[in-house]
Amino acid sequence: MFTRIFRAALKPGKGDGFARAIDEKVIPILKKFKGFRDEIAMVSADGKEGIGISFWDQQEDAEAYDRAAYADVRKALEPFVAGVPELHKYRLTTSTVHAAVATK
């Protein structure tokens, strides 16, 4: 598997909006792409940082998404993000995510 980690400073008071935009705008875009498996989104306890981790079958699948739709995702998150987000890419080596429980 392959992962993309999106990390961004958030504008003051925009953590909930960032989380909502991931649910309502970003995930529907991701689901359109071959090889997409899952998205985990987090907002820091102080609301100053947001992170999105997407999981892909193969690096090529994530790269196809990068070329075709990453700009749309950045635009959807723009109202909540301060500055330029970071994007990092990794090969997934271990995961126990299936055992985790998300809370809102």
N, CA, C and O of each residue as an XYZ file, in Angstrom:
416
protein
N       0.840     -1.189      0.000
C       0.000      0.000      0.000
C       0.879      1.244      0.000
O       2.077      1.196      0.280
N       0.233      2.356     -0.325
C       0.915      3.635     -0.441
C       0.078      4.676      0.306
O      -1.151      4.604      0.299
N       0.733      5.635      0.944
C       0.011      6.671      1.680
C       0.467      8.063      1.263
O       1.611      8.275      0.860
N      -0.463      9.000      1.374
C      -0.177     10.422      1.166
C      -0.584     11.114      2.457
O      -1.691     10.905      2.954
N       0.302     11.933      2.999
C      -0.002     12.661      4.226
C      -0.023     14.150      3.913
O       0.985     14.737      3.519
N      -1.195     14.744      4.099
C      -1.445     16.168      3.893
C      -1.439     16.807      5.276
O      -2.203     16.397      6.150
N      -0.590     17.800      5.482
C      -0.476     18.456      6.782
C      -0.530     19.963      6.571
O       0.184     20.509      5.730
N      -1.393     20.637      7.351
C      -1.557     22.076      7.149
C      -1.841     22.796      8.454
O      -2.533     22.280      9.331
N      -1.297     23.992      8.563
C      -1.697     24.901      9.636
C      -3.114     25.363      9.303
O      -3.441     25.606      8.141
N      -3.940     25.480     10.325
C      -5.323     25.900     10.118
C      -5.525     27.332     10.603
O      -4.882     27.790     11.548
N      -6.426     28.009      9.934
C      -6.810     29.347     10.361
C      -7.512     29.239     11.722
O      -8.135     28.217     12.010
N      -7.419     30.266     12.549
C      -8.061     30.224     13.867
C      -9.557     29.897     13.773
O     -10.291     30.491     12.982
N      -9.979     28.954     14.586
C     -11.389     28.575     14.648
C     -11.901     27.771     13.468
O     -13.113     27.612     13.321
N     -11.012     27.256     12.617
C     -11.448     26.567     11.402
C     -11.279     25.045     11.446
O     -11.447     24.379     10.425
N     -10.951     24.492     12.609
C     -10.754     23.043     12.715
C     -11.991     22.236     12.357
O     -11.903     21.255     11.620
N     -13.143     22.645     12.876
C     -14.385     21.915     12.571
C     -14.732     22.021     11.092
O     -15.202     21.054     10.493
N     -14.504     23.191     10.501
C     -14.771     23.365      9.074
C     -13.861     22.501      8.222
O     -14.292     21.939      7.215
N     -12.595     22.393      8.627
C     -11.648     21.518      7.937
C     -12.155     20.077      7.977
O     -12.183     19.398      6.950
N     -12.552     19.612      9.152
C     -13.048     18.238      9.298
C     -14.298     18.006      8.448
O     -14.431     16.966      7.802
N     -15.204     18.969      8.451
C     -16.431     18.862      7.653
C     -16.112     18.823      6.165
O     -16.711     18.047      5.421
N     -15.171     19.654      5.727
C     -14.791     19.682      4.307
C     -14.164     18.352      3.878
O     -14.389     17.897      2.756
N     -13.392     17.737      4.749
C     -12.838     16.412      4.430
C     -13.991     15.432      4.203
O     -14.015     14.717      3.201
N     -14.947     15.404      5.138
C     -16.088     14.483      5.027
C     -16.951     14.751      3.801
O     -17.298     13.828      3.064
N     -17.292     16.012      3.586
C     -18.294     16.361      2.582
C     -17.735     16.603      1.182
O     -18.443     16.403      0.195
N     -16.471     17.032      1.082
C     -15.924     17.383     -0.226
C     -14.763     16.504     -0.658
O     -14.717     16.049     -1.800
N     -13.836     16.266      0.241
C     -12.616     15.548     -0.142
C     -12.865     14.058     -0.341
O     -12.470     13.500     -1.365
N     -13.508     13.412      0.613
C     -13.724     11.964      0.491
C     -14.522     11.605     -0.766
O     -14.169     10.632     -1.432
N     -15.582     12.345     -1.123
C     -16.267     12.019     -2.382
C     -15.349     12.104     -3.612
O     -15.503     11.325     -4.553
N     -14.404     13.041     -3.606
C     -13.441     13.126     -4.711
C     -12.530     11.905     -4.710
O     -12.322     11.278     -5.749
N     -11.989     11.571     -3.545
C     -11.076     10.428     -3.440
C     -11.727      9.127     -3.887
O     -11.095      8.306     -4.551
N     -12.985      8.943     -3.523
C     -13.688      7.692     -3.846
C     -13.842      7.455     -5.345
O     -14.118      6.330     -5.762
N     -13.673      8.471     -6.144
C     -13.797      8.331     -7.596
C     -12.563      7.683     -8.225
O     -12.596      7.302     -9.395
N     -11.484      7.555     -7.466
C     -10.220      7.110     -8.040
C      -9.914      5.649     -7.752
O     -10.104      5.148     -6.643
N      -9.440      4.996     -8.783
C      -8.995      3.609     -8.691
C      -7.914      3.501     -7.624
O      -7.010      4.334     -7.560
N      -8.009      2.490     -6.801
C      -6.983      2.211     -5.820
C      -7.132      2.935     -4.496
O      -6.374      2.663     -3.564
N      -8.095      3.860     -4.383
C      -8.297      4.542     -3.107
C      -8.894      3.558     -2.115
O      -9.830      2.831     -2.447
N      -8.357      3.532     -0.889
C      -8.831      2.600      0.136
C      -9.436      3.279      1.352
O     -10.464      2.829      1.857
N      -8.821      4.355      1.835
C      -9.322      4.951      3.075
C      -8.720      6.343      3.258
O      -7.706      6.686      2.650
N      -9.361      7.121      4.096
C      -8.872      8.440      4.483
C      -9.021      8.565      5.995
O     -10.069      8.237      6.552
N      -7.983      9.034      6.645
C      -8.031      9.361      8.068
C      -7.730     10.850      8.169
O      -6.727     11.327      7.640
N      -8.603     11.579      8.851
C      -8.389     13.014      9.030
C      -8.341     13.316     10.519
O      -9.062     12.718     11.317
N      -7.473     14.261     10.873
C      -7.294     14.634     12.272
C      -7.122     16.144     12.381
O      -6.588     16.791     11.480
N      -7.584     16.690     13.495
C      -7.341     18.087     13.842
C      -6.684     18.067     15.221
O      -7.152     17.382     16.130
N      -5.600     18.823     15.366
C      -4.903     18.858     16.653
C      -5.840     19.337     17.755
O      -6.822     20.030     17.492
N      -5.527     18.960     18.982
C      -6.368     19.315     20.125
C      -6.549     20.826     20.258
O      -7.596     21.283     20.717
N      -5.544     21.601     19.862
C      -5.658     23.058     19.946
C      -6.281     23.673     18.693
O      -6.462     24.889     18.623
N      -6.612     22.831     17.696
C      -7.271     23.305     16.480
C      -6.370     24.039     15.506
O      -6.856     24.650     14.554
N      -5.064     23.988     15.729
C      -4.145     24.752     14.885
C      -3.588     23.974     13.703
O      -2.979     24.566     12.812
N      -3.784     22.664     13.678
C      -3.217     21.861     12.598
C      -4.200     20.781     12.161
O      -4.896     20.179     12.979
N      -4.239     20.551     10.855
C      -5.063     19.487     10.301
C      -4.195     18.537      9.495
O      -3.255     18.950      8.817
N      -4.527     17.260      9.582
C      -3.788     16.229      8.859
C      -4.791     15.304      8.181
O      -5.802     14.923      8.770
N      -4.496     14.953      6.942
C      -5.272     13.953      6.225
C      -4.315     12.895      5.700
O      -3.296     13.217      5.088
N      -4.647     11.635      5.939
C      -3.823     10.527      5.457
C      -4.698      9.676      4.547
O      -5.710      9.127      4.983
N      -4.308      9.571      3.295
C      -5.064      8.712      2.380
C      -4.249      7.456      2.086
O      -3.019      7.484      2.038
N      -4.969      6.360      1.892
C      -4.365      5.048      1.653
C      -4.743      4.567      0.259
O      -5.905      4.637     -0.143
N      -3.756      4.083     -0.461
C      -3.912      3.687     -1.857
C      -3.323      2.297     -2.094
O      -2.360      1.900     -1.438
N      -3.910      1.570     -3.035
C      -3.371      0.255     -3.378
C      -1.926      0.362     -3.856
O      -1.055     -0.392     -3.422
N      -1.689      1.314     -4.759
C      -0.369      1.439     -5.369
C       0.007      2.914     -5.500
O      -0.855      3.792     -5.531
N       1.285      3.157     -5.575
C       1.793      4.510     -5.758
C       1.220      5.126     -7.034
O       0.902      6.315     -7.053
N       1.087      4.342     -8.087
C       0.563      4.842     -9.357
C      -0.863      5.360     -9.215
O      -1.240      6.334     -9.867
N      -1.661      4.706     -8.357
C      -3.037      5.154     -8.125
C      -3.047      6.531     -7.458
O      -3.814      7.411     -7.848
N      -2.200      6.706     -6.461
C      -2.107      7.997     -5.766
C      -1.591      9.082     -6.704
O      -2.048     10.223     -6.644
N      -0.658      8.738     -7.555
C      -0.121      9.718     -8.498
C      -1.159     10.132     -9.533
O      -1.180     11.286     -9.961
N      -2.016      9.206     -9.937
C      -3.094      9.552    -10.870
C      -4.049     10.554    -10.214
O      -4.488     11.509    -10.855
N      -4.363     10.336     -8.953
C      -5.185     11.288     -8.199
C      -4.479     12.646     -8.100
O      -5.101     13.689     -8.301
N      -3.175     12.627     -7.789
C      -2.404     13.875     -7.703
C      -2.567     14.709     -8.966
O      -2.834     15.910     -8.908
N      -2.404     14.054    -10.099
C      -2.463     14.768    -11.382
C      -3.872     15.270    -11.694
O      -4.037     16.370    -12.222
N      -4.870     14.480    -11.374
C      -6.228     14.794    -11.826
C      -7.056     15.633    -10.849
O      -7.915     16.401    -11.282
N      -6.813     15.500     -9.528
C      -7.762     16.122     -8.605
C      -7.178     16.780     -7.366
O      -7.924     17.403     -6.610
N      -5.881     16.668     -7.126
C      -5.326     17.264     -5.912
C      -5.558     18.776     -5.873
O      -5.791     19.334     -4.801
N      -5.498     19.431     -7.001
C      -5.750     20.879     -7.041
C      -7.179     21.193     -6.574
O      -7.401     22.205     -5.909
N      -8.141     20.338     -6.916
C      -9.532     20.538     -6.475
C      -9.651     20.378     -4.958
O     -10.391     21.114     -4.305
N      -8.923     19.419     -4.411
C      -8.944     19.205     -2.964
C      -8.323     20.406     -2.251
O      -8.871     20.894     -1.263
N      -7.201     20.874     -2.744
C      -6.572     22.059     -2.145
C      -7.539     23.238     -2.150
O      -7.625     23.982     -1.173
N      -8.260     23.404     -3.246
C      -9.223     24.507     -3.348
C     -10.359     24.339     -2.329
O     -10.795     25.317     -1.722
N     -10.835     23.114     -2.142
C     -11.912     22.854     -1.178
C     -11.475     23.138      0.256
O     -12.293     23.528      1.089
N     -10.195     22.946      0.545
C      -9.683     23.150      1.897
C      -9.124     24.557      2.124
O      -8.823     24.932      3.257
N      -8.988     25.316      1.069
C      -8.392     26.648      1.133
C      -9.018     27.575      2.185
O      -8.284     28.309      2.846
N     -10.346     27.567      2.365
C     -10.931     28.469      3.365
C     -10.488     28.183      4.803
O     -10.664     29.024      5.685
N      -9.917     27.002      5.040
C      -9.574     26.583      6.390
C      -8.069     26.562      6.650
O      -7.631     26.547      7.801
N      -7.288     26.560      5.584
C      -5.839     26.369      5.672
C      -5.113     27.716      5.650
O      -5.424     28.598      4.850
N      -4.141     27.847      6.549
C      -3.277     29.026      6.595
C      -1.940     28.651      5.961
O      -1.273     27.728      6.428
N      -1.552     29.340      4.930
C      -0.266     29.053      4.292
C      -0.337     27.883      3.330
O      -1.410     27.478      2.885
N       0.833     27.355      3.022
C       0.957     26.268      2.050
C       1.035     24.936      2.797
O       1.912     24.757      3.642
N       0.130     24.000      2.498
C       0.187     22.702      3.171
C       1.404     21.887      2.727
O       1.958     22.101      1.648
N       1.800     20.957      3.579
C       2.864     20.011      3.251
C       2.232     18.734      2.721
O       1.145     18.348      3.151
N       2.907     18.086      1.797
C       2.459     16.798      1.294
C       3.645     15.849      1.315
O       4.703     16.142      0.759
N       3.454     14.711      1.964
C       4.492     13.686      2.046
C       3.910     12.365      1.569
O       2.723     12.092      1.750
N       4.753     11.558      0.962
C       4.305     10.283      0.404
C       5.164      9.158      0.975
O       6.383      9.283      1.093
N       4.498      8.051      1.329
C       5.175      6.929      1.971
C       4.642      5.589      1.472
O       3.499      5.477      1.027
N       5.483      4.604      1.557
C       5.066      3.217      1.365
C       4.621      2.720      2.730
O       5.377      2.826      3.696
N       3.424      2.184      2.831
C       2.895      1.682      4.105
C       3.557      0.351      4.426
O       3.589     -0.557      3.596
N       4.087      0.248      5.643
C       4.747     -0.997      6.034
C       3.988     -1.758      7.115
O       4.049     -2.987      7.154
N       3.276     -1.056      7.993
C       2.530     -1.699      9.081
C       1.315     -0.868      9.416
O       1.364      0.360      9.355
N       0.214     -1.529      9.773
C      -0.981     -0.802     10.179
C      -1.847     -1.665     11.090
O      -2.009     -2.864     10.861
N      -2.398     -1.042     12.120
C      -3.412     -1.668     12.950
C      -4.667     -0.795     12.940
O      -5.487     -0.865     13.855
N      -4.808      0.023     11.907
C      -5.885      1.000     11.844
C      -7.272      0.345     11.950
O      -8.212      0.964     12.449
N      -7.395     -0.877     11.492
C      -8.691     -1.547     11.574
C      -9.176     -1.695     13.023
O     -10.371     -1.885     13.251
N      -8.273     -1.613     13.998
C      -8.630     -1.745     15.403
C      -8.953     -0.406     16.063
O      -9.435     -0.374     17.196
N      -8.698      0.676     15.378
C      -8.932      2.009     15.955
C     -10.394      2.415     15.815
O     -11.090      1.962     14.906
N     -10.844      3.262     16.710
C     -12.214      3.778     16.677
C     -12.128      5.286     16.568
O     -11.481      5.935     17.389
N     -12.783      5.853     15.547
C     -12.768      7.305     15.349
C     -13.846      7.962     16.188
O     -14.923      7.399     16.382
N     -13.553      9.156     16.686
C     -14.541      9.956     17.409
C     -14.595     11.333     16.780
O     -13.607     11.805     16.217
N     -15.732     11.970     16.873
C     -15.885     13.330     16.327
C     -16.116     14.310     17.427
O     -16.268     15.504     17.169
